[in-house]
Amino acid sequence: MEILMISAPFPYPPSRGGTQIRTFNLLKQLSQDHAITLVTQRGGHVTAGDLEALREYVGQLQVFAPPSPPLGGMVRKGLRFGRAWLTGVPAHIRSQISPAMAAWVADQAPRFEVITAEHTVNEAYVQPQWRDRQRVVANIHSSLSETVRQMLAAGTTDQGRRDRLNLPLLRRYEQGYCRKFSHLVVTTPEDRAQFQRLSPDTPIAVIPNGVDLDLFPLRTVDPGGARLIFVGAMDNQPNIDAAQFLCREILPPLRERVPDVTVALVGARPGPAVQALAALPGVKVWGQVAEMAAALHQATLCVIPMRSGFGIKNKTLEALAAGVPVVGSDRALEGLTIDPQGAIRANTVGEFLAAIEGLLKNPCQRQGLAQAGRQYIETHFTWQAAAARYGTVLAGSLPPEL
C-alpha cells in the first residue's frame, strides 16, 4: 500500500514520549511491507542525525517548520477562546497547525491509498471529503474530553475553571472530527467505548501499544532494598498529580513502616510542582535519563498511582518488560487484562501501602512477578503484533477482538 502518515510531532528518537514511541514503532514495522511517506515537523530539539535516522524507515520524509507559538495576553487568549467556540476546534489544536504543511498534504493526498493521522493533533490536516475516495484513519491515543471530565471529577486538574469551560467544546470537537475518518484506532476497550458514544457509525479498532524488547531487557538480578520509581513526562498533568499523590500521601505513612524507602521521579521536563517534591524526605527528582531501562533495573518496585488519564500506559508496559514488579492503579493498568501478570492493583492509600510493604518484604514474590510480567509483555504487547493489527485496519478491515 501507498501510505501517507501525518505526524506533526517528530517521531524520533522513539524515547521522547508516548506519541512518538507509538508512531515510530508502527512506522518501523509497516515500512517492511508498505511504501510510507511521512510528513512531520522539525522542532528545535531535532538534530540532523535524527533526520537521517528516520529517513531509513520511510520512502519519503517531508519536513516542515513548526508554527510559531501564539502570542500571549488576556485579549488574545479571549479571542482564541471565542474562535474555538465558533469553529469547534480547540485553540491548542489550532495553534499547532502549519499552513505550509496543510497545503502540502492537501496537494499530495490524492496519490495515496491510505492516509493516517497519527494522534488527535494531526486530524486537522485531513479534509472530510477524502473519506469518499480513500481510506483515512485516525490513530487516537485517548479521548480529550473524557480525560478532562475525569480530571475534574477527581479534582486532579490545575485549571478547573478553564477545563469546565472547555469540556463541552472538547466533546463537540471529538464528535466532529471522528466523522471525517473511515476508521478510528484506539489503545484500550475503554477508549473504544468512549468513542462509540461519540461516533457510533465509525468502525473502531483496539490496537494496544507494544514494547521494544531489545531496549527493555529483563533484568537478571533483583536489586533488593526499598527503592521505588515512578516514570513519565513530568510536564503532563496526570503524571504530575500521580507524583504528588505518591510523594505527599503514600510515601509519608510508608516511611513509618519502612524507614529506608525512597522514591525516584524519572522523566523529562520536571516543572516547579515536581521539583518541589525533592524537598520531601526520601524523594529524588532525577529528570530525564539516558536509558530508562537502566533506571528501572535499579528500582525494587515501580509504583504508578495514576488517578486520571485514559489510554494504555507505556510506563506500565516498559516496567513489566524490564522485570520490575508494578503496583498500579486502575488508570495505570488500563487496557491490561484483570489482573495483569507482573502487577498488583491498588487505588487507595491503604491499598498502596499494603501492596508496596508486602512486596518490599517478599523477594520471592517480586521474582515471580518479574518473570510473569516479562512473559505477559512478550505474549501480548509487541510492536510486531500491534503493527499487524494496524495493517489490517489500513487495508480496510477490523482486526479480530483481543
N, C-alpha and C positions, 0 to 999 in steps of 0.2 A: 504494500500500500504506500501511496504518497501521502505523508502525514505532515501537517503544519502544527507545531506545538508552540503555543504562546505562553511565555513565562517572563513577565516583566522583572521579577526578582531573578538575578543572575544565579543559575543553579550550580555553581561550582565555586570553591570546593564543597563537596556534599557533607560538610560538617558545620555549615553556617546556621542551619535552623531546620525546623520541621518541613517547611515548604520546599526548600532547596533539596533536602535529602530525598523527599519523595519524587520530585520532578527528575532529578538526576538519575536516580536508580531505575525508574521506569524507562527513561530515555535510553539509558545504557543497555538495558535488556532488549528493548524493542528495536534498537538500531541494528541488532544482529540479523533481523529478518525483514526490515522495512526501511524505506528511504525517508529520512526525517530532516525537515527544515525547522530550525529553532530560531524564533525571533525573541529577543530579550533586550535588557538594558544594562549598561555598564556603569555602575556606581563607582565612587572614589576608591572603594576597597578592592576592586577587581584589578588584578595585575595582568601584564602581558602573558605571563606563564599560565594564568587561569584561562585566558582566551585560547591559547594553543592547546592546552589540555582538553578543553571542552570540544574543540574542533575535531578531535579524534573520534568523537561519538556521533557526529551528525554529518549529513551530506552537505548542508549549507547552514552557516551561522550568520544571522543578520542581527547586528548590534546597534542600538540607539542610545543616545544620552538620556538619562532620566530627566523628567520635568523639574523645573526649579521649584523649591519649596514655596508654599503660599505665603503671602505677606501677613504679618501679624496685625494686631489692633482689634478692638471690640467691634468697630463698624464693619471691617472686612469680614470678621467672623460672623456677624449678624447677616451680612449679605450672602455669605456662603451657605448659612443655615437656611435662609429663605429660598435660595436657588435649589437646594437639595429637596425641599418640600415641593417645589414646583415641578422639578424634573423627575423626582423619585430616585435619584442617585445620591447616596451619602457623600458629604464633602470629602471625606478621607479617601474614598474611591476615586472621585473625580480628580483629586489633586495628583494622583499617580498616573494619569493618562498622558502619554506622549502623543501630540498631534502627528508628528512625523512617523512614529511607529504605527499609529492608527491608519494613516494614509497608505503606508506600505502594505499593511495587512489587507486593507480593502482592495488594493490593486492586484495583489498576488493570490488572494483566496480562491478564485475560480479554478486554478490549476491543480488543487489538491483534492484527493478523495475524502480526507478526514481533516477536520480542524479541532484542536483541543485547546481549551482554556484551562491552564494548569493553576488552579486556585481561583477563588472568587474575584480577586483584584484584576484578573485578566478577562472577565466576561465582557467588559466594556468594549473590547476590540472586536466582538462578534456581532454581526448585524442580523436582525430577526429573519430576513428573507432567505438567508443562507440555508436555513433548515429545510427549505423546499427543494434544494438542489444537491445537497451533500450531507454527510453525517457531521454534526457538530456536537462535541462532548464537553461538558463542564466537569472537571475533576475537582470536586468540592471537598474541603477538609472537614468543615463543620458549619453549622448554622450560626450566623452572626446574631440573629435576633434571639435565638434560644439561649446562646451564651450570655447575652446581656440580660435577658429575663432571669436566668438562673443566678447571675451575679447580684442582681437587685434583690431577688428573693432571699439569697444567702447573706446579704449585707457585705459582700466582698468587693464591691466596686468603690473606687476612689473618686468617682464623678457621678454621684447618684442623680443629681438634678439633670445633668446633661443626658445621662443614659435613659432616664424616664422619658425625656422629650424625644429622644432618637428611636426608642423602641418601636413605635408604630411605623416610622419611616423605614426601619430596617426590615420589618416584616413585609411591607409593601414592595420594597426593593427586591427581596428574595423571590417573592411571588412573581414579580415582573420578569426578572432575568431568567428564571427557570423555563419560561415559555419559549425562549429563543433556542433551546437545545433539543436535539433528538434523543440524547441520553444524558443522565446525570450519574456521577460516580461519587460515592461517599465511603467513609472508612469503617463505619460500625452499623449494626442493625438499628441502634438508637437514632443515628443520623438519618437513616433511611425512613424511619417512622416520621420524623420531623418533616422531611421534605415531601413525603407522600401527602401530608396535610397541606403543604404549600402548593404542590403541583401534582395532583392525583393522576393526571393522564400521562405524565412523562415517565418512561422506563428508568428505573433506578437500580444500579448495581452496587453491591458492597464489595469493596476491594481494600483489605487492610494494608497497613504498611508492612515492611519487612526489615530485616537487619542484614548488613554486610557482615557475614560471619568471620571473614578474614580480619576485619577491623575490630571486632569484638570477640576475641578468642575466649574460650572457657579458662578461667584461672585454675592453676594447678594446686594452689595452696590456700586454705582459709587463713587469713592473717590474724585471726583471733582478736583480742582486745574488745573495745567498745566504741568503735568509730562508725558514726552514721554519716551518710552522704545524701544530699538532695541535689539534683541536677536540673538545669533548664535555663532558657534565656531569661535573664534576670531583669529585663525591661518589660516582660509580659505580665499583665496584672494578675491572672490566675496563679502564675508562678510566684509572684511577689507575695500574694496572700498566703500561699502554701508555705513559703519560707518563714513568714511571720508566725503563722499558726504553729509550725514545728518548733521554732526557737522561743517563742514567748509563752505558749500554752502547754506544749507537750514536754519540752526539754526540762523546765524547772522541776516539776514533780518527778521526772525520770531521774534527774541527778540526785534526788533524795534517796532513791533506791539503788542507783548505780553511779556513785560519785565521780568516777573517771570517764564517764561517757562524754563524747564530743560530737559536734555536727560540723561538717564541711559543706558550704554552699558553693556549688561549682556551676559556672555558666557565664556567658558573655554579658557585658553591659550592666553590671550591678549598679543601680541608682542609689540615691541617698537613703531610701527606705530600707534597702537591703544592706548597704554599707553600715547603717546604724546598728544592725544586729551583731556586728563584730564586737561591740562593747559588752555583750552579754557573756556570762561565764560559759566556757565550753564551745563557743561559736567561732568558726573561722570562715571568712569570706575569701574564697580562692579566686573568684572571677573566671575568666576563660583559661583553659588549659590546652596544651599542645595535643595530648592524647587522652580522650575521655575514657577509653578502656583502662588505661593505666591508673587513672584516678579511681575508677570503680573498683579495680582489683585491690586497692589499698583499704577499702571500706569493709567493715564487718557486715553491715546491712545497708540497703538503700531504702530510705523512707520517703514515700511520696504521698503527702497528706493533702492532695488537691481537693478543694471544695467547690470549684467551678471550672468550666472549660470542657466543651464536648469534643468528641473525636478520640481516635486511638492515640496513645502517648508513646512517642519514640523512646522517651526516657525509660519507660517501663520495659519495653521490648529489649532495649540495649542492656539494661541491668540483668535481665533474665538470661540473655545470651552470654553475658560475661560470667555467669555463675554466681551472681550476687543475690542473695535472698532479698525479696521485696516485701515490705509492709506498706500496703497502699489502700487508698480509699476507693469508693465506687467509681469516682471520676478517674482515678489513676488506672483502674483496671477495666475501663470501658472497652468493649469490643473483644474482650478475652472471655473464654468460657468460664463458667462459675463452677468451682473456683479454679483459677489458673494454677497449673503446677509451678512451683517455684515462688509462690507469693502467699501472703496471709492478708486477708481483708480486714480493714479497720476504718472506722469513721469518727468515733467519738474519742475524746482524750483518754478515757478509760480503756477503750479497746486498743488504742495505740500503745499505751503503757504496758498492758498485759502482753501484747504480741512482741514488742521490742524487748522487754525484760526477759521473756521466755526464751527468745532466740539467742540473746546475748549469753545466756547461761547454758545453752544446749548446742555445742558444736556438732554433734551427730545430726541433729535436726537441720542445722544450717547446711551441712554437707548433702543431706538428702534433698533439700530444696534446691541447692545449686545444680545438682545433676538433673533433677526433674525439670528445672527451668530451662536449662540449655536444650534438653530433648524436646521440650514443648515448642521452643522457637524453631529448631531445626525442622520440626514436623509441620508447623502451621504458618510460620512467618518469615519466609524467604522472599527476596525480591524477584527471584525467578518465578515463583508461584504467583506473586502479585502481578507481574508483567504478563503472564499467560492469561490471567483473567482480564486484564486491561485490553490485551489484543483481541479477545473475544468481543468486548464492547465496541472497540474501534471498527471491527468487521460488521457490526450491526446487530449483534445478538446479546442476550444477557447470559452471563456465566451461571453454572449450577449454584444452588444455595450452598453456603458454607456449612 
